[in-house]
Amino acid sequence: RPPFGELTALQAVWLAGTGRRVAFWNRDSRDYRGASAGEIAAIGACLQERDMLLLHDRYPATVQALPDLLRALRGRGLRPVA
C-alpha cells in the first residue's frame, strides 16, 4: 500500500511494469490519531465484505484491539486476509 494513500503517476507506471498490485484501504482505524482499543475493535461491526481496513501494528491500542476485531469479523461471517 502506498504511504498516506498517495501514489504518483510515475509510481503507478513503475508498479504496473513490475507486475505488482497496489492495495488501497477504504476504512481507516485512525489508530495513528490515538484511537482506543475499544474504538478500533468497534469498527468490526461496520466492516463489509471486501473492505480494506488500515491498521498499524506499532500502536499498542491496535495490537490490543486485534483479537476482538477478528472475533467480531468472524462472528459476522467475514474472513480477514493478508
Secondary structure by P-SEA (a helix, b strand, c coil): ccccccccaaaaaaaaaacbbbbbbcccccccccccaaaaaaccccccccbbbbbbcccaaaaaaaaaaaaaaaaacccccc
